[in-house]
Amino acid sequence: MFCDASGVGTLGLKRKERFSTHSETAMKLDIELVAEDMRREKPADVLQIPFGTVFSDHMLSATYSDGEWKDARIHPFRDLSLSPAALCLHYGQGIFEGMKAYRRGERVLLFRPERNFERLIQSADRMVMPRIDPIFGIESLKELLRIERDWIPQVPGSSLYVRPTMIATEPKLGVKPASSYLYFVVLAPVGPYFKGGFSPVDIYVSTDHVRAVRGGVGAAKTMGNYAASLYAGTKAQEVGTSQVLWLDAHERKWLEEMGTSNVFVVTEEEVVTPPLSDTILHGITRDSVITLARDYGMQVSERPISIDEVIEGIDTGAIREMFGCGTAAVIAPIGSLWFKGTRYEIAGRATGQLTQRLFNDLTRIQTGEIDDPYGWVVDVN
């Protein structure tokens, strides 16, 4: 399933680990390490790396066939080798997750990884794909991170982005669930999301296109959802905005989510976010924001909110803040909305107090700088 892009054969030593799972079985994890003198040079300045363009020396993979996962291994990062008839290439059976690992001093930390693997399972179920055992998923990821710990940057705001992915590999042209799959994890060092400092972003409200429909796959982290968003994303760029805010498919009226994040609206009385449904990704950062805001004593409402209510609230000043939240940015303050040809600035484009507080507290919890009263942070060491 893999070919070494460098043309080199075995690049290092092998050893084996074994992880227990809740099903009282064990999956053997073979480990093949790149020789020290053949490892890649780590980036001198993570702040200069475009997101997702540099990868660590090793990756993790496992294959599924005959009703079981097998061949789990950590090995050199290398290209995939797929049949041109692989089902993922024709019918879109592919899912993924997005996570981050943080290193501050000797500590290597993950943020709520069990929720990522729970969501990976939910995506797999929706796309008729096999489940990854969450215990194996987390423990094998920890082993990969122990090997690649020196790839985790320590510059404030930086992290190692973690991308677990599953694709259908059966070589057959036919619309059906595949009988074979590949699971793999790659790692990419990334700098702070806000290169010029934490500042508001401008958002395009799409009225011509939608992200998801009821009964569809909007709540699954499947690849086709992102491909379908690209066209509206180009429209956002044309008017000088950075992301799309999606409305519901039925009435084109109710806020759903942004291109890479869930959305929150802050008034004097409450913090509002659209309720979860099968058209909205069940964000882990979203859940964390709700928990923190309620602990701050805020009234948090998971209720439908219309774009008309938002525009009126911006005009009258009733809306004090808006922000998005997700793995990449953590918290992204929204400075303006572009809606039907008009730009609406929110509170003078200033970053709101709640937005700033949530960003500070979440990032400090994630990196172990302050106590974690929720048990969200998992030590890899």
C-alpha positions, 0 to 999 in steps of 0.5 A: 500500500506504500511506496518510498518516494526516495526510492530507498529500501528499509530505512531503519530498525524495527521493533514491536509493541502490543496494545490491549483493546476493550474488545479483549484483543490486541493489535501488534504495532510494528515500528520501523525507524528512519536511520538517524543520518537520513532524517529530515532537517526540522524547520528552522522557523515554524512561523514561516511554514505554510500550514500543512506543507512540512511533515515529520519523518514517520507516520502510522498506518493500518489496513482493514480486510476480511473483517479486521484491522491488521498490519498496524505499524509506524514507519517512514513517511512515504507516498501511498500506492493505490489502484486507479480503481480504488473506491475512495477515488470514485465514490468519496468513501473517506473521513479524517480528523484534526488534532494538535499535540503541544510540547512545552518543556518536557511535556507532550500534551493532547487535547481531548483526543478521546472525543476526536476518536469518538467523532471518527467512529461516528463519521465511519458509521455514517460513511459505512466504514469500519471503526477504529478502536479508540484505545488503539487509536490514542495509544498508537498515536501516543507512540508515534508522538513519542518517536516524533517529539522533536518535531513538536515546535515550542514557539508560543502558539505553535503545535504539531498538527495530527491528521488521522485519515481513513480511505476505501482502497478496494479496487472496484468500480461500483457504488458500494461500501468497500471491503478494504480500507487504509487508516493512516496518521501524518504529523505536520508542525504548524505555527500560530494560526494568526501570523500577525497576532490575534485579530478579527477576521472577515466572513462571507455569508453564503446565500447561493450555496449551502454546506449540508442538507438534512439527512445528509453527511454534514455531521460527518468529517468526510472529504466531500464536504470540504470539496463542496465548500471550495466554490463558495470559498472562492466567492469569499476571497473575491470580496476580501473575506477569509471564510464562509458562514453557511446558512441552512439549506431549506430556508437560507436563513438560519446560521449553521457553521463556518468553513472550518469552525462552529460559530458563536454570537454574543449579546449582553444577555446570552451567548448563542450557538446553533444547536447540533444537528446532522448538518453541523459538525459536532465540534470539540472546541465548541463543546469546550467553549460552552463549558468554559462560558457557563463556568464564567457565569454566562447564559449559553443558549444552543438555539436557532439564530437567523441571519436577520437577527444577527444583522439587526443585532449588529446594526443596533449594537445588541450583538457585542461579539462574534467568533468561530472556534475549531482545532486550527484557530482555537478561537477566531474573532469575527470583525465583519460579515459580508452579506448580500453586497454589504459589509457589516462591522461588529463592534468596531472590529474590536476583539471582544472580552469574552472572545479574548478570555476564551482564547487565552484560557483554552490555549493555556489549558491545551499547553499545560500553562494553567490547571486543567479542571476538566480532565481535557489534557492527556499527557503523552509521556 
